[in-house]
Amino acid sequence: MVAIPRYRAHAGTALLSAGFRPFFLLSSAWAALAVPLWLAFYAGDGTVPTLLPPPVWHAHEMIYGYAAATVAGFLLTAIPNWTGRMPLQGGSLATLAVLWIAGRVGVLLSAQIGAAGAAVLDLAFPVAFLTAVAREIVAGRNWRNLPMVAALTLLFAGNALVHLEALGWTATGALGNRVGIATLLMLISLIGGRIVPSFTRNWLTKQRPDSAGPAPFGWADRAALGLTAIALVAWVAVPDAAVTSGLALLAAAAQGVRLARWRGAGAWREPLLWVLHLGYGWLALGFLLLAANGFMPLLPPTAALHALTVGAIGTMTLAVMTRASLGHTGRKLTAGRGTTTIYVLVTIAAVLRLVAPLAGAQYLLTLSLAGAAWSGAFGLFVVLYGPLLLTPRVTAVTVRAP
């Protein structure tokens, strides 16, 4: 039964009432639009008026465009819970969103406005966001989450390295994108290590109280975090070195053990949970493929890269966006058919992108299908969750999830 929603009186400015609202909407819309734009350019059907080399632009916009906005939405919503302080709202939140949009326009049109102008426009957002997060964490004396400040600093540095190439000063575009990817993967390992076992434990306690819950944080988690950090540093610095392959194999094994300890098999009935385990599983698989490519290159290097990006980053961001949007707008924490379809589509996108290099003459077709599935997943998020993000929180908890 669906209860009639009742809205809070002050919620006329719902979009700017919490960070997840504008940034989840912006990130998903850009993820859905940027990939078809890239595919059209790749197929020779159009041009992107940017000074960045096409592959660098594509990676940059996925990392510092869509993924950075998702991180902003998550942190701006989580930090008030961590610090006990008021969330960023209203004009301040709108300013951050406008800066992010200006960055996307600046990078896209950098061939017309110049590399320096594009860099200023694009780097304004990470500087402002980093400043806001650091201020809140320090003011709230929330020292446990200082690593978030370090992560945002790395995202700024990686973005700046890409712009240095656009300025013609150094050939650091690929390095900057690797810094961004590595930072996002480390955030998945850190934050995923908190939320995946926690949400799984809560669900199992209610639905299957007699089953064994996720193992508590311990040696396996510390080993996985440490090995992942070391492997990512090596991948950023010397991606083709033999030592990187060895470290990636150790990280894959450690992440696999960590994931197995979270008892995900017991929560397969709830898509909001199994998608978290699936997304984290892509992280372990990506490291495994990264190692295999160094020892026995049966697959091209892009296979590991896209397992980590389309698979791990894409799946985990959608998992977090859907769950957070449901919970913070007053909906029941369960996935409807539409949300489950989102998860299926992003999984199809990851698998197709992984095997596309093996498709021979059908490579472009497979690549296009992967892009269509990716855009379908994020576009469906906009369609289903846009109304939730644009309207006030409901007070009736029995409203059906999309």
C-alpha positions in Angstrom: 0.0 0.0 0.0 1.3 3.4 -0.9 0.7 6.2 1.6 -0.1 9.7 0.3 3.1 11.8 0.7 3.0 14.7 3.1 5.6 17.4 2.6 7.3 19.7 5.1 6.2 23.3 4.9 9.7 24.8 4.4 10.7 22.5 1.5 10.1 24.9 -1.4 13.8 25.0 -2.0 14.2 21.2 -1.9 16.9 21.1 -4.6 19.3 23.2 -2.5 18.4 21.7 0.9 21.1 19.0 0.8 24.2 18.4 -1.3 23.1 15.1 -2.7 20.2 16.7 -4.5 21.9 18.9 -7.1 25.1 17.0 -7.4 23.5 13.5 -7.9 21.2 15.0 -10.5 24.1 16.8 -12.3 26.5 13.9 -12.1 24.0 11.4 -13.5 22.9 13.8 -16.3 26.5 14.4 -17.4 27.4 10.7 -17.2 24.4 10.0 -19.5 25.3 12.8 -22.0 29.1 12.8 -22.1 29.5 9.2 -23.2 27.3 9.5 -26.4 29.2 12.7 -27.2 32.5 10.9 -26.9 31.3 7.9 -28.9 30.1 10.2 -31.7 33.5 11.9 -31.7 35.3 8.5 -31.7 33.2 7.3 -34.6 34.0 10.4 -36.6 30.5 11.8 -36.5 31.4 15.0 -34.8 34.0 17.0 -32.9 34.5 18.1 -29.3 35.9 21.7 -29.2 38.4 20.9 -26.5 42.2 21.3 -26.5 42.6 17.9 -24.7 43.3 14.8 -26.7 40.1 12.9 -27.2 40.9 10.0 -24.9 42.2 12.4 -22.2 39.0 14.5 -22.5 36.8 11.4 -22.1 38.6 10.2 -19.1 38.8 13.7 -17.5 35.1 14.2 -17.8 34.3 10.8 -16.3 36.7 11.4 -13.4 36.6 15.1 -12.7 33.1 15.7 -14.1 30.6 13.0 -13.2 32.6 11.1 -10.5 33.7 14.3 -8.7 30.1 15.5 -8.6 29.0 12.2 -7.1 31.7 12.5 -4.4 30.5 16.0 -3.7 27.0 14.9 -3.3 28.0 12.1 -0.9 30.4 14.1 1.2 28.2 17.2 1.5 25.4 14.9 2.8 27.6 12.7 5.0 29.7 15.4 6.7 26.9 17.0 8.7 26.3 13.5 10.2 30.0 13.2 11.0 30.4 16.6 12.5 27.0 17.5 13.9 27.1 20.8 12.0 24.5 22.3 9.7 24.8 21.1 6.1 25.8 23.4 3.2 22.5 24.7 1.8 21.0 27.5 -0.3 23.2 30.0 -2.0 26.5 28.4 -0.9 25.4 25.0 -2.3 24.1 26.7 -5.5 27.5 28.4 -5.9 29.3 25.1 -5.8 26.9 23.6 -8.4 27.4 26.6 -10.7 31.2 26.3 -10.4 31.0 22.6 -11.4 28.8 23.4 -14.4 31.2 26.2 -15.4 34.0 23.7 -15.3 32.2 21.3 -17.7 31.5 24.1 -20.1 35.1 25.5 -19.9 36.8 22.1 -20.6 34.3 21.3 -23.4 34.9 24.7 -25.1 38.6 25.1 -24.2 39.6 25.3 -27.9 37.5 28.4 -28.1 38.1 30.1 -24.8 41.7 29.0 -24.4 43.5 26.6 -22.1 44.1 29.1 -19.3 40.5 30.2 -19.2 39.3 26.5 -19.1 41.7 25.7 -16.3 40.5 28.6 -14.2 36.9 27.6 -14.7 37.4 23.9 -14.1 39.7 24.1 -11.1 37.5 26.7 -9.3 35.1 23.9 -8.2 37.6 21.5 -6.6 39.3 24.4 -4.8 36.0 25.7 -3.4 34.8 22.2 -2.5 38.0 21.2 -0.8 37.9 24.5 1.2 34.3 23.8 2.3 35.0 20.2 3.3 38.2 21.1 5.2 36.4 23.9 7.0 33.6 21.6 8.2 35.8 18.8 9.3 38.2 21.1 11.2 35.4 23.1 12.7 33.7 19.9 13.8 37.0 18.4 15.1 36.1 15.3 13.0 39.8 14.2 12.7 38.8 10.6 11.8 37.7 11.9 8.4 40.7 14.0 7.6 41.6 11.4 4.9 38.7 12.9 2.9 40.6 16.2 2.7 43.7 14.4 1.5 41.6 12.6 -1.2 40.1 15.9 -2.4 43.6 17.4 -2.5 44.7 14.5 -4.8 41.6 15.0 -7.0 42.6 18.7 -7.4 46.2 17.8 -8.1 45.2 15.2 -10.7 42.9 17.6 -12.4 45.6 20.3 -12.5 48.0 17.8 -14.2 45.5 17.3 -17.0 45.3 21.1 -17.5 49.0 21.4 -17.6 49.0 19.3 -20.7 46.2 21.4 -22.3 48.4 24.5 -21.6 51.2 22.8 -23.5 53.6 22.8 -20.5 53.9 19.1 -19.8 52.6 15.8 -21.1 50.9 14.9 -17.8 47.3 14.4 -19.0 47.4 10.6 -18.6 49.2 10.8 -15.3 46.6 13.3 -14.0 43.7 10.9 -15.0 45.5 8.0 -13.3 45.8 10.1 -10.1 42.0 10.7 -10.2 41.1 7.1 -10.9 43.4 5.9 -8.1 41.9 8.4 -5.7 38.4 7.3 -6.5 39.2 3.6 -6.1 40.8 4.3 -2.7 37.7 6.2 -1.7 35.6 3.1 -2.7 37.9 0.9 -0.6 37.7 3.3 2.4 34.0 4.3 2.3 32.8 0.9 0.9 34.5 -0.8 3.8 32.3 1.2 6.1 28.9 1.1 4.3 28.8 -2.3 2.6 29.3 -4.5 5.8 27.2 -2.0 7.9 24.2 -2.0 5.5 24.5 -5.8 5.1 24.6 -6.4 8.8 21.5 -4.2 9.4 19.5 -6.0 6.7 20.5 -9.5 7.9 19.7 -8.6 11.5 16.1 -7.8 10.4 15.5 -10.3 7.7 17.7 -13.3 8.7 18.6 -12.9 12.4 19.9 -16.5 12.6 22.4 -16.0 9.8 26.0 -15.0 10.3 26.7 -11.4 9.7 29.7 -9.6 8.2 33.0 -10.0 10.0 34.0 -7.0 12.1 36.7 -4.7 10.9 40.1 -6.4 11.5 43.3 -7.6 10.0 41.9 -8.5 6.6 40.5 -5.0 6.2 43.8 -3.4 7.2 45.7 -5.6 4.8 43.3 -4.8 2.0 43.5 -1.1 2.5 47.3 -1.1 2.8 47.9 -3.3 -0.2 45.4 -1.4 -2.3 47.0 2.0 -1.4 50.5 0.6 -2.3 49.3 -1.0 -5.5 47.5 2.2 -6.6 50.6 4.4 -6.0 52.7 2.0 -8.1 50.1 2.0 -10.9 50.0 5.8 -10.9 53.8 6.1 -10.9 54.9 3.1 -13.0 51.8 1.5 -14.6 53.8 -0.9 -16.8 56.4 -2.1 -14.3 56.5 -5.7 -13.2 56.3 -4.6 -9.5 52.9 -3.0 -10.2 51.5 -6.3 -11.5 52.7 -8.1 -8.4 51.2 -5.5 -6.1 48.0 -5.6 -8.0 47.7 -9.3 -7.6 48.2 -9.0 -3.8 45.6 -6.2 -3.7 43.1 -8.4 -5.7 43.6 -11.3 -3.3 43.2 -9.0 -0.2 40.1 -7.3 -1.6 38.6 -10.7 -2.5 39.1 -12.0 1.0 37.7 -8.8 2.4 34.6 -9.0 0.3 34.0 -12.6 1.1 34.0 -11.7 4.9 31.0 -9.4 4.4 28.5 -12.3 3.7 27.0 -10.8 0.6 25.5 -14.1 -0.5 23.0 -13.8 2.4 21.5 -10.6 1.1 21.0 -11.4 -2.6 17.2 -10.8 -2.3 17.7 -7.0 -1.9 19.1 -5.3 -5.0 20.2 -2.3 -2.8 22.6 -4.6 -1.1 23.8 -7.0 -3.8 24.7 -4.1 -6.0 27.1 -2.8 -3.3 28.8 -6.2 -3.2 28.9 -6.4 -7.0 30.4 -3.0 -7.3 33.1 -3.9 -4.7 33.7 -7.1 -6.5 34.6 -5.2 -9.7 37.4 -3.6 -7.6 38.9 -7.0 -6.9 38.4 -8.2 -10.5 40.0 -5.0 -11.8 43.1 -5.5 -9.8 43.2 -9.1 -10.9 43.1 -8.1 -14.5 45.7 -5.5 -13.9 48.0 -8.1 -12.6 47.2 -10.6 -15.3 48.0 -8.0 -18.0 51.5 -7.7 -16.6 52.1 -11.4 -16.2 50.3 -12.8 -19.2 48.7 -10.1 -21.5 45.8 -12.1 -22.8 43.5 -9.1 -22.6 44.4 -5.5 -23.6 45.3 -3.0 -20.8 41.9 -1.3 -21.3 40.2 -4.4 -19.8 41.5 -3.8 -16.3 41.0 -0.1 -16.7 37.4 -0.4 -17.5 36.7 -3.1 -14.9 37.9 -0.5 -12.4 36.1 2.5 -13.9 32.9 1.4 -15.6 32.6 -1.6 -13.2 33.8 -0.5 -9.8 33.3 3.3 -10.0 30.2 3.2 -12.2 28.4 0.5 -10.2 29.4 1.9 -6.7 28.4 5.4 -7.5 25.0 4.3 -8.8 24.6 2.1 -5.7 25.3 5.0 -3.4 23.3 7.5 -5.3 20.1 5.4 -5.4 20.3 4.3 -1.7 21.1 7.8 -0.4 18.4 9.4 -2.5 15.8 6.9 -1.3 16.8 7.2 2.4 17.2 11.0 2.5 13.9 11.7 0.6 11.9 9.5 3.0 11.4 6.5 0.7 11.6 2.9 1.8 15.0 1.4 1.5 14.3 -1.2 -1.1 14.8 -1.2 -4.8 11.9 -1.3 -7.2 12.0 -2.6 -10.8 13.3 0.7 -12.1 16.2 0.8 -9.7 17.0 -2.8 -10.4 17.0 -2.1 -14.1 19.6 0.7 -13.4 21.9 -1.9 -11.8 21.4 -4.4 -14.6 22.2 -1.7 -17.2 25.4 -0.6 -15.6 26.5 -4.2 -15.2 25.8 -4.8 -18.9 27.8 -1.7 -19.7 30.8 -2.9 -17.7 30.8 -6.4 -19.2 30.5 -5.1 -22.8 33.2 -2.5 -22.3 35.4 -5.2 -20.9 35.0 -7.6 -23.9 34.8 -4.9 -26.6 38.5 -5.2 -27.6 37.9 -8.9 -28.3 35.0 -8.2 -30.6 37.1 -7.8 -33.7 35.2 -6.2 -36.6 32.3 -5.7 -34.2 34.3 -3.6 -31.8 32.6 -0.3 -32.6 29.2 -1.9 -32.3 30.1 -3.5 -29.0 31.5 -0.2 -27.8 28.3 1.6 -28.8 26.2 -0.9 -27.0 28.3 -0.5 -23.9 27.8 3.2 -24.1 24.1 2.9 -24.6 23.8 0.7 -21.6 25.9 3.2 -19.5 23.8 6.1 -20.7 20.6 4.2 -20.1 21.6 3.4 -16.5 22.3 7.0 -15.7 19.5 8.4 -17.8 17.1 6.2 -16.0 18.4 7.5 -12.7 17.6 11.0 -13.9 14.1 10.0 -14.9 13.3 8.0 -11.8 15.1 9.9 -9.2 15.0 13.4 -10.6 11.5 14.0 -9.2 12.7 12.8 -5.8 15.6 15.1 -5.8 13.6 18.1 -7.0 10.8 17.7 -4.4 10.7 17.9 -0.6 11.3 14.9 1.7 8.1 12.9 2.3 7.1 12.2 5.9 5.3 8.9 5.0 7.9 6.1 5.0 5.6 3.8 3.1 6.0 5.6 -0.2 7.1 3.0 -2.8 10.7 3.2 -4.1 11.2 3.6 -7.9 
